[in-house]
Structure formats: C-alpha cells, structure tokens
Amino acid sequence: MLIDRFNRRIDYLRISVTDKCDLRCTYCIPQGFTEFEKPVNWLSFAEIERVAGAFARMGVSRFRLTGGEPLLRKNLPDLVARLATLPGVSDLSLTTNGTQLDRFAYDLRKAGLNRLNVSLDSLRRECVQEISGKDSFDKVINSLQTARDAGFEQIKINMVPLPGVNTGDIEDMVAFCIANDFILRLIEVMPMGVSARGLDYFNLLELIENLRPKYQLHESKRVYGGGPAKYWESADGRFTLGLITPRSQHFCATCNRVRMSVDGTLYLCLGQEQSMALKPLLMANCSDALLEQAIQQAVDLKPEKHEFNEKPDKIVRIMAKTGG
C-alpha cells in the first residue's frame, strides 16, 4: 500500500497525456495562453506505462487519463490498451471535453477504457461558447450519443456552476441527465491560474438543500469511482448526483490521489506546490526499486490540505498544466 504522512492510502493516479486543449474554458486555460509543454518533454507511452506499472505494484488500482484534452494526444487508444492490461489496474477512466470523443469512443472502449467523464457546463449553446470560448455544443452532444452506442454505461457529465453564468441551467441539466441516464457531477470552481482566481464559486452545499426535497435525494452508498465526489440518488433510482466541494466543504482528510503532468512531474495536491519530477529517473533508465522509492518519497511530500479559501491567489499554474 502507498500511505502518506497523514495515514491516507493513495490508490488513485491521474495521468495527464497533454496540457494542450482545443477549448479555453474560463476556469481552466486563460484566453491567449500559449505556454504549453513542448512535445519533446512529454512522457512517451512507454514511460507512462512504466510509471503506472510502478504505482500499480504499490497498490494503486484506479487510473484516469486527463489533459488538457487527452484525445488530442495521438494514438491514445494504444496507451489505453497498454494500461488496461497492467496487473493491478481495476479501473481505467478518461476525462474529456467531448469535442473529439465521437472519433475515438469505439476504439477507446475496445482498448479497455471503463468509464468516461465528459465536460458540459450548459445546455444553452451560447452559454457553452461563453464558458469554453468555442461553439462546441453539437460536437459534445454527438459524442455523448456515440459513447453510449460504443457501450459505455457509466457516463458522467461534469458541470462547473458559475454564479451569474450557468447556475440557472442546473435543473435543466438534471432533467437532461435523467432522460439520458447520465450521472451529473457538479464541481465548485477552484482558484488555479489567473482566470480561475477571478471567478466566484457556487456553494453546492446550499444547492443540495434545494434539490434534495424536489428529487427525493438521499446519500448514496454506491461507489461511482475513486474521486472526491459525494453522491446522492433519487428515491426512484433514476438520477444520481455527485458533488465536488473543495471550497464549501473540503475533503482533504480523505484525499486518495496524486497527479502526474505530461512531463512526468508528480503533483501531490491541486492547491499546493509540492512536486517531484520522475522524468530524469526514467531517462536514466532507473531500476524499478528506485522508481518506486521516488514515488514513495513524493507521496511523503503530500500536504495535509489545500488553502483555496485562505490563500486563493497562491496557485499560479493553470489546471491544464497540473492535469485536470
């Protein structure tokens, strides 16, 4: 088992395969941002597979591919196939903005991808364009249908409610998810990077008090993944709602994950700066024992908690540079 200094078991690794994205969502990548990692510094698929294998040997069973937009990485289904067959990997998922998913959904499913999270912040085309910087609505909707046709059963819709922008769309999104058997996940915006720090977050604890009686929601005991979301289910079982509340009620005491950026840097917390670069070890063809030792040393750096509320200006790096 991989245990940190605060006796938290780490069993979940999020792997960024690129920091590039074809959208510019206000809470992630600022308009005009160009300081992406050069491809020459990206980990190769073989290097990613080696790191994932080391984590798996240390008891990590859940892996998620992220970005940027991960489907911009060429031949991503090949990486999925490599990771899906690693001993100890029980759950392999992907977070995507949906713009490329219709092209790759069947190949991803065939390669062994288990689950999908698709970002969609509104059902209003103009709102999607306002938040993402591009009219991507039709592509995302088409991708969701293609993913369902490809055999993905557990599809989550990630929505970031922004006061004055899309909070009035939440109940329409609830109806959409009920009609299509999607799981809705609402995420409080985190102050990472210049653009995100200027956004107000929407208190989801207050929201649940309004939604609970209307949809007869009760706390779920089912497991819908390895992340931080707290899930609620409707009495008739037709609707599942996940809430991720890093601002109104942080979940740091139960944090079970670390992130690896596209250049092989392990980040131990979204809201802190502790990190460790694995690429130099990989380039030196280090032994498995040395790689595992470095991973444990990195996990030992994992802080007790973030400080999003206390120090909202602290994190300069944008979400896409860390790995979503």
Residue pairs with C-beta under 8 A, 6 or more apart in sequence:
1 9
1 58
1 59
2 9
2 10
2 11
2 55
2 58
2 59
2 60
2 295
2 296
2 299
3 9
3 10
3 299
4 10
4 299
4 300
4 302
5 300
5 302
6 253
6 302
6 304
8 253
8 254
8 255
8 256
8 302
9 59
9 256
10 59
10 60
10 256
10 257
10 258
10 299
10 302
11 59
11 60
11 61
11 62
11 226
11 256
11 257
12 60
12 62
12 63
12 64
12 226
12 227
12 256
12 257
12 258
13 52
13 55
13 60
13 62
13 63
13 64
13 257
13 258
13 259
13 260
14 63
14 64
14 66
14 257
14 258
14 259
14 260
14 323
14 324
15 48
15 51
15 52
15 63
15 64
15 65
15 66
15 259
15 260
15 323
16 66
16 67
16 68
16 70
16 259
16 260
16 261
16 262
16 320
16 322
16 323
16 324
17 42
17 48
17 65
17 66
17 67
17 68
17 70
17 73
17 76
17 79
17 262
18 42
18 67
18 68
18 69
18 70
18 72
18 73
18 262
19 36
19 37
19 67
19 68
19 261
19 262
19 320
19 321
19 323
20 36
20 67
20 68
20 69
20 72
20 320
21 28
21 29
21 67
21 68
21 69
21 72
21 97
21 320
22 69
22 72
22 97
22 99
22 100
22 134
23 29
23 69
23 97
23 99
23 132
23 133
23 134
23 136
24 30
24 31
24 33
24 132
24 133
24 134
25 97
25 119
25 121
25 131
25 132
25 133
25 160
26 131
26 133
26 162
26 195
26 196
26 199
27 131
27 160
27 162
27 189
27 190
27 195
27 196
27 199
27 319
28 193
28 195
28 196
28 318
28 319
28 320
28 324
29 193
29 195
29 318
29 319
29 320
30 193
30 194
30 195
30 318
31 133
31 195
33 318
36 68
37 261
37 262
37 263
37 321
41 262
41 263
41 279
42 262
42 263
43 51
43 260
43 262
43 263
43 264
43 279
43 282
45 75
45 78
45 79
45 82
47 264
47 279
47 282
48 79
48 83
49 79
49 82
49 83
49 86
50 282
50 291
51 260
51 264
51 278
51 282
51 291
51 295
52 63
52 83
52 86
52 89
53 86
53 87
54 288
54 291
54 292
54 295
55 63
55 295
56 86
56 87
56 88
56 89
57 87
57 88
57 288
57 292
58 292
58 295
58 296
59 88
60 88
61 88
61 89
61 90
61 91
62 90
62 91
62 93
62 225
62 226
63 83
63 89
63 91
63 92
63 93
64 92
64 93
64 94
64 95
64 227
65 76
65 79
65 80
65 83
65 92
65 93
65 94
65 95
66 94
66 95
66 259
66 323
66 324
67 73
67 95
67 96
67 320
67 323
67 324
68 262
68 320
68 324
69 96
69 97
69 99
69 100
70 76
70 94
70 95
70 96
71 96
71 99
71 100
71 101
71 103
71 104
72 100
73 79
76 104
76 108
77 104
77 107
77 108
77 110
77 111
78 111
80 92
80 94
80 108
80 111
80 112
80 113
81 111
81 112
83 89
83 92
83 112
84 92
84 111
84 112
84 113
85 112
91 114
91 115
91 225
91 226
92 112
92 113
92 114
92 115
93 113
93 114
93 115
93 116
93 117
93 225
94 108
94 113
94 115
94 116
94 117
95 117
95 119
95 158
95 324
96 116
96 117
96 118
96 119
96 143
97 118
97 119
97 132
97 136
97 140
98 118
98 119
98 120
98 136
98 139
98 140
98 143
98 144
99 136
99 139
99 140
99 143
100 143
101 116
101 118
101 140
101 143
101 144
101 146
101 147
102 139
102 142
102 143
102 146
102 147
105 143
105 146
105 147
105 149
105 150
105 152
106 146
106 150
108 150
109 150
109 151
109 152
113 152
114 154
115 152
115 154
115 155
115 156
115 225
116 147
116 152
116 154
116 155
116 156
117 155
117 156
117 157
117 158
117 185
118 140
118 143
118 144
118 147
118 155
118 156
118 157
118 158
119 140
119 157
119 158
119 159
119 160
120 128
120 140
120 144
120 157
120 158
120 159
120 173
121 127
121 128
121 131
121 132
121 159
121 160
121 162
121 166
121 169
122 128
122 131
122 159
122 166
122 169
122 173
123 169
123 172
123 173
123 176
124 166
124 169
125 135
125 137
127 165
127 166
127 169
128 135
128 136
128 137
128 140
129 135
129 136
129 137
130 165
131 160
131 162
131 165
131 166
144 155
144 180
144 182
147 155
148 155
148 180
154 183
154 224
155 182
155 183
156 182
156 183
156 184
156 185
156 224
156 225
156 242
157 173
157 176
157 177
157 182
157 183
157 184
157 185
158 185
158 187
159 166
159 170
159 173
159 184
159 185
159 186
159 187
160 186
160 187
160 188
160 189
161 167
161 170
161 186
161 187
161 188
161 189
161 202
161 204
161 207
162 189
162 199
162 200
162 202
163 200
163 201
163 202
164 200
167 202
170 186
170 207
171 211
173 184
174 184
174 211
174 215
174 239
174 241
176 182
177 183
177 184
177 239
178 238
178 239
181 238
183 224
183 240
183 241
183 242
184 239
184 240
184 241
184 242
185 229
185 241
185 242
185 243
185 244
186 204
186 207
186 241
186 242
186 243
186 244
187 244
188 201
188 202
188 203
188 204
188 244
188 245
188 246
188 247
188 248
189 196
189 199
189 200
189 201
189 202
189 247
190 196
190 201
190 246
190 247
190 270
190 271
190 308
190 319
191 197
191 199
191 308
191 312
191 313
191 315
192 270
192 271
192 315
192 317
192 318
192 319
192 322
193 315
193 316
193 317
193 318
193 319
194 316
194 318
195 318
196 318
196 319
197 312
197 313
201 247
201 248
203 247
203 248
204 243
204 244
204 245
204 248
205 243
205 245
205 248
205 249
206 248
207 243
208 217
208 232
208 241
208 243
211 217
211 241
212 232
215 234
215 239
215 241
216 234
216 235
216 236
217 232
217 233
217 234
217 235
217 239
217 241
218 232
218 233
218 235
219 230
219 231
219 232
220 231
220 232
220 233
220 240
222 231
222 233
224 231
224 240
224 242
226 256
226 257
227 244
227 257
228 244
228 246
228 251
228 254
228 255
228 257
229 242
229 243
229 244
230 242
230 243
230 244
230 245
230 251
231 240
231 241
231 242
231 243
232 240
232 241
232 242
232 243
233 239
233 240
233 241
234 240
245 251
246 270
246 271
246 306
246 308
247 308
247 309
250 305
250 306
250 308
252 304
252 305
252 306
253 305
255 269
255 302
258 266
258 267
258 268
258 298
258 299
258 302
259 266
259 267
259 270
259 322
259 323
260 266
260 267
260 278
260 323
261 267
261 321
261 322
261 323
262 323
263 277
263 279
264 277
264 278
264 279
264 282
265 275
265 276
265 277
265 278
265 279
266 275
266 276
266 277
266 278
266 295
266 298
267 274
267 275
267 322
267 323
268 274
268 275
268 276
268 298
268 299
268 301
268 302
268 303
269 302
269 303
269 305
269 306
270 306
270 315
270 319
270 322
271 305
271 306
271 307
271 308
271 314
271 315
272 303
272 306
272 307
272 315
273 315
274 301
274 302
274 303
275 298
275 301
276 294
276 297
276 298
276 301
278 291
278 294
278 295
278 298
281 290
281 291
281 294
282 291
286 294
307 314
